[in-house]
Amino acid sequence: MGVWLVHSAVYGIYYANSLHWGLLNLLGFVIMFHLVIFVSFSFRSPIAGLLTAIAYSVVISSIVYIMKQVMQDSAKIWLRETVNVIYWILPKSSEFSSSYMLAEQGSPEGHVLKLIISSLLFIFTVFGLTIIIFEKKDY
């Protein structure tokens, strides 16, 4: 968002679409922050939290996204539905980090709203679990 503000102030052109996708990038950061906090409090190790977030954002999120794309045309309905459930439960950090590319692809109607809602539900769930763990442990 800071880049958007500086670029807009320098050139005098305010692109609202850029701000929209910048906020989605911020949501991707918030997802990773809550994941780090949850794992850090669970294992009492900030390093474990950071490694989990890096592994998730680089490896797991990308694999789930690719599997969803590949399984759309699968003849095995149970496999396709399983991948869809996993895709919508887990946060979409790989899609938020490449949100400009997502804008160029032209997603189906309501796809971005579903991404935001499922990610917010994940954030609130992880944050609630973190509060429960924090209350039960003696720090």
N, C-alpha and C positions, 0 to 999 in steps of 0.2 A: 504494500500500500504506500510505503514511503517512496518507492521508485515511481509509482503512479503520480503521487503528489508533486515530486520534484520535476518529473518530465512535463507534467501539465503546467506547472508554474513557469518553467523555462520557455516552453513553446506556446503557451496560452491556449492550448487545445486540450479540452477535458473529454477523454473517451470514457463514457459510462460503462461500456462493455468490458474494458480493461479492469475497471474497479470491481466489477461483478466477479470476474475470474480471479482477481487478486484476493478477494474475500474467500473464495473456495480454497485457494492455496493456504490461507490462514486457518481455515477449518482443518485442513490436512495436518498442519502443525499442531493444532489443539488435540487432535486424535493421538498423535504420537506422544505429546506431553502427558496425556492421561494414561497411556499405556506404560510409559516410563515410571510414572508415579505409582501405578498399581503394582508393577513387578518389583520396583525398588522397596516398597513397603512390605510386600509379601515375603521377599527373601532377605530383607534388611541389607540389600546390596545395591547401591546406585549403578555399579558397573553392570550388573545383571539386567537392570532396567534399560540402560542404554544399548547393550548388545541385543536385547530382545527387540527394541524399537528399530534398530538398524536392520536386523535380520527380517523383521516383519515388512518394513517398508521396501527393502531391496528385493527380497526373495519371495516371501509368502504372498504378499499382496499382488505382485506381478504374476506369479503362477496361477493364482485364483482368477485374475482377470483374463489371462490367456486361455485357461481352461473353460471359462464361460463363453468366450468367443468361439472356441473350437467345438464345444458341445452343443451349440445352438442347432446344428443340423444333425445331431446324433440320432440314430434310430432307437437307441436304448433310452426309453423314456425315464426310467428310474435313475439312470446315471445323470441325465440332463437335469432332472429336478433336484437331485442331490447337490450338484454343482451350483444350481441357482440358489438353493437355500443357504449354502455356505457363502456364496457371493454376497447375498443380501444381509447376512448376519454380521460378517466381518466388515471392518471399515475399509474404505477405498482410498488408501493413501497414495497408491500408484496413479489413480485417476486424478486425484486432486493435485498432485505434483506436476502433472502434465495437462493442466486444465485448459491451456491455450490450444493444445492439440485436440482436446475433447470438443472445444468450440468449433474447430475447423471441420471435424468429422460429421457434424450434424446429427446429434443424438435424437432418439425417438421422443415423442411428446411426453413430458413428465419425468424423463429419466433423471435429470439433474435434481428435481425435487425429491425423487426417491433416494438418490444418493445422499442428499442433505439430511433427510429424515432418518434414514437408517444409520447414518454416521452419528447424528445427535443422540439417538437411542443407545448406540454403543457407548458414547461418551458418558451419558448419564448412568448407564449400568456399571461401567468400570469405575466411575467416580463413587458411586454408592458402595460398591464392593471395597474400594480403597478406604472409605470412611469406616466401614465395618471392621476391616482388618486393623486399621489405626486405633480404633477404640478397644479392640481385644488385646493388642500387644502392649507391652510395657516399655515405653520409650523414655 
